[in-house]
Each structure stands twice: as C-alpha cells, then as structure tokens.
Amino acid sequence: MTIEVVLATHNQHKVQEFQRILGAAMPEVTVLAYDGPEPVEDGVSFSENALIKARAAAAHTGRIAMADDSGISVDVLGGAPGIFSARWAGPGHRDRDNLELLLAQLADIAPKHRAATFLCHIALVVPEASGQPGFEHVSVGVWPGALATEASGENGFGYDPIFIPHGYEISAAELPPETKNDISHRARAFADLIPTLKSVARA
C-alpha cells in the first residue's frame, strides 16, 4: 500500500531529497509537493515553525504532512542565529552574506569558544479523519561541531563551509555528500522520525 505524505515546501529539490531518504527506509512512501499558500512562520522556535508549515499543508490537502525547519546555533551568541539563520544578514540577502556576517561577528573569538550546532526539526501532522483524532510529532536532529575562521569546501550550502563537525577537521562542505547525508542534523532527525511514521502507516 502506498502512503502519500505532503511536504510543506514548493522546493522540488527538497521534495526529491525527502523522497530519497524516506524511500530508502519506507519504499511504500511517496512524498508529494505542497501546492497551497505559504503560512506565516511566526513561531519562536524551530519546532513551532515546522509545525506551522506542516499544519497548513495538512489542512489544505487533508493528507499526512511534513515540514522541516533548521539552522545553526552558536554558543557564544546565546544560540543565535537560530531560527533567523536563513535571514541573518537581513531579508533578501544570499547564503554567502549570512555566512560572512557570522564570521565577522566571531572574528575575535578564540577557537575554544567557537562551538556551534546544526539543528533540524521535522514536524509530522496527521489530520483528523473518519472520526479518528489527529496526531502531531516533532523529531529533532542535532549535529554538534564548531565554526572555522574562514570558509572552505564546495559540497554544501548555507553555513556548511564554516561548520566543522565534531570528530572531523574539515568543513561540512568538504565532506563527501554521502558522508554528510549519513551524519547531518537532517539525517539524525529522519532517523528519529521514521519509527513514528511507520507506526502511523500501520494505524
């Protein structure tokens, strides 16, 4: 039996990524793109924003829906950029602008104080159906590391070129894609999500 899950994004590349990861563990899952309006992400945490998007997709389609929200948290900045990771340099700026601003803000910070963590929260929302109550779940992936003093590597995006994963001496953007896909914050969130999605599929 095929299980169709709507991913709350208009980004087809992300749909393909979710399909590849979920399909490897659950071949019966088909990930669908969301064609509805984008909700206002006014939550104050990754979980809240992921749930806002997943709830909107579930309400619009009547299907099981997923959404993710992710970013980087820097210890010395009190957890910032956090939920503002994608727009740290301001609305309309590029990933490179965000990265360069963060490096500039940490220019005088010693290596021992440059700890950082990539975080990914994936929300799963099952709408009410046939008298059955709805269900919500958020899985969290945490990828610890530290920030380099300059960017390196071409295999990543966002803050990958300055993020040195714990246990490595190269940036996330220098890791082979298959390695990154196995150990990243998103991979860890999926590992936590899949048992819950399997239980939903059996219900």
Summary of the structure (lengths in Angstrom):
residues: 203
radius of gyration: 17.6
end to end distance: 12.6
largest distance: 59.1
contacts: 654
relative contact order: 0.15
helix: 40%
strand: 26%
